[in-house]
Structures are given as structure tokens and as C-alpha cells.
Amino acid sequence: MHSRRRFLGASAVTAASYSRVLGANERVRIALIGCGGRGRYVARFMREAPGAAFVAVADVRTAQAQAAKQWAGEEAVSYSDFRRVLERNDVDAVLVATPDHWHANITILACEAGKHVYVEKPLAHNVHEGRAMVTAARRHDRVVQVGTQHRSAPHYREVQEIVQSGGLGEVHFVRVWNYFNMLPDGIGRAADSGVPAGTDWEMYLGPAPRRPYNAKRIGATFRWFWDYAGGTITDFGVHRFDTVHQVMGADTPLTVSASGGRYTLRDMGEMPDTLQVTWEYPGFVLSYESSTLNAHGTGGRTPGMKYYNMRGNEDHPHGEAYYGTKATLVADRVGYEIFPEPGQGVEPARKNTTDATGIHAKHFVDCVRGLAKTCADVETGHRGTAVAHLGNISYKTGRKLRWDGKKEEFTGDPEANRLLFREPRKPWDLIKAS
């Protein structure tokens, strides 16, 4: 691996000189890297933790960085280059909310610089990057928490207990879905153009391939390009795959098979508008569905229940369903319901709650202080994210693949294995192919 000095510059000092142990009442000084809507949203919750303060912000877009600085306060300093944040001795932790293709490099460099890291999901742009992030966290003994806030949700711990205690009977089939309607124009189209003032396009691209500036490739629509992300399955899906792992007590599939295509949307996005993926795990099958052509989802509602991102009167656009021999449990980010099979002695039940992002963000601050152990560790996040990447690789190759979870490679398929990693563009080739 390249030395950190090459990336952080000559002024960088060793991590040991400023990696400190925080007292229970000492101020936790945090930097926000990636100042878009999600980053600022999570940062607001994190700052509510006692003693937490944001002292630096960084974004390749000057306007976003300045907006975040104004929110953070007079003490905060804004940067266009995240490396300047990592050089600061007074930063204890970073919140990484950049596009996916930057997660790995920033997290690894932050760990090497002695910082703890909260990194948004998906953990990494590809499987190999995710493993490199786990290695860096362990090597430098840093807290690296993934923004999979379902792990902090009390109602999902209840779901875990219900399933693992046999409350649904035997569960051998789990279904996950993400539905929303982007008709008729999807993300639309934009012509390549000159780089607007206040945007560091070269820094934005970073390890991704060099491309001309295009407004659709930056901001809210970046997830629709393979250069930077993996579409709905790595965005919305990762939360739910991680939850399935928690609830079912298994985190490594044996096979993966995907079908889908870009059937209707004629925008400039590259992701399938319809995707179905099946994974075989020891003892159960996981099925995933995503559609950007229809927002109905499972449909069917219980009067008085609230559902995540619900619209209209009938839709149920996101969630998981655990099909047991005694009952079915349907859950999403804000609640769950139990539907008994006739004659099995299970009582119907339902519960509504709220999104756990605030709990999760404050939990990270406690972990930095040493008061708790993260419930969403980087290894856990890597395994949940990898499931999504495997689905995309099966989709791209067009065939069923066998997965060796110990070696983290496909069995007997060199073409598929090449898709586990993307050679980063220099000089951002911090991570090397194994």
C-alpha cells in the first residue's frame, strides 16, 4: 500500500501523535466530508450528542461546503480537499457522506490518520474495496461505523428475537423490495459542459474514470452511473440486506442469480429499471425486487399503520417479509406486522415507530468515547454491501454464480471475479488488486 504521506502531503504527521483516548465528558470534534443533503442530515443528529461539535467540513462544491460551514458555526473551517481535514490534529472523527466511489479511500486514509469514521452506506464501490476498509480499521484500531441505521432500531431487534426464537415457525424464504416510480423521464438528460465555477471536478472524479463534466453525474443523480455507484440495490437494498443478516443470523450467501433490464426509462442513467435477484443462503432463500417504473410494492395496508415512504392509499414501497411456517412478518424502517397462518396459535401483531438515524448517529459518538461498541461495524457493513454487489455482478454477467465467502471470490468464474474490483485512477490508486 502507498504511504499515507503521498496522499496527505508533506505536512502530515503520524497517526500515533494525535490518536487520543477521549474521556466520557470530553468534546468530540468531528468533520463532515461530503456536504450534501444526507451528510448534513446525519450531522445534525450527531451534533445533538452531548459534547459533539463539527469543526471542519469538506466538499468539492464550494456552495455545499459553505452552507455546511454556516450550519456548523464560526469555529468550523471549510475545505474543498478532504485531505486538509485529515491533516488536522484536532479532528477526532469524520462523517463520510460522499458518493460511493470515494468511501474507501477516505475511510482508509482517515484510519491511517488516527480518525474514527462514520461512513454512509453502501460501504464501498466494490467488494475488494470493502475488504480493504475492514483491514484498515483493524490495523489502526479505529471505530468504523456504517450508516445502516436499522441496526440501531429497537423494533428490528424485536423482529430478530421473534424470528430467531421460532415465533414465526421455520423461515426458509425472505423477500426484500424497493419500488418507486420515475416515469416518464427518470433522471432526465443533460449535455456535457464546462465545469461550473466552484466545483472541483477532478477531485470529484477521484478514483473513478475521467469523464467530461455532466450535471447528471454529480449531486442527487450520481447513483445512476456505474462509475460512482450501483443503483437502487446498493442504495436502498443494502439497508435491508443488512437487516436480513441481523434477523436471520446469516451473512454469507452461497449463490446469486439476477434478471432484469432497462426496459422503459430512456434517460441517461445506466442502471436497470427492473431487477430481481435471488441468493441462496444455508437454510433459506432471499429474493430482492426493485422497480423504478412502479411504486406499489407489496400493496395492502393495515388501517392505522404507517409505512416507509408511503404514498397514495394502497402502496407499500419498501420492506422485508419473513415467511414462516406459522406466520409471516412484514417489516420496514418504521414498523412491523405479523400475519398468522390459520390454526398455528400465533396472534396478529403490529407496531409503528420512527426512523433510527438519530439514534445511530449519536451511538457513533458514544463509540468514539469508548462508551459503547458499534452495532454496525465495518465488517458487518462489508458483508451487507457485498450482497448488493454480488447481485449487480450476476446481472452484468447474465448467469448464476457460486460464491466462496471465505475467499471472497466466485468459484470457477474469472470474468465475474474481475468485477469484484475496479482499478482506481491514478493518483488515487491507494487500493491495489489482490
DAMOFEN-V286699 format. One record per helix or strand of 3 or more residues. SS is the DSSP state (H for helix, E for strand). FROM is the first residue (numbers start at 1). TO is the last residue. If there is no record, write none. Layout:
SS:FROM:TO
SS:FROM:TO
This chain:
H:4:8
H:15:17
E:28:33
H:37:47
E:52:58
H:62:72
E:77:79
H:82:86
E:93:96
H:100:112
E:116:119
H:127:139
E:144:146
H:149:152
H:154:164
E:171:181
H:201:205
H:215:217
H:219:224
H:232:248
E:255:261
E:274:281
E:284:291
E:318:324
E:327:332
E:335:340
E:349:352
H:357:369
H:378:397
E:401:404
H:414:418
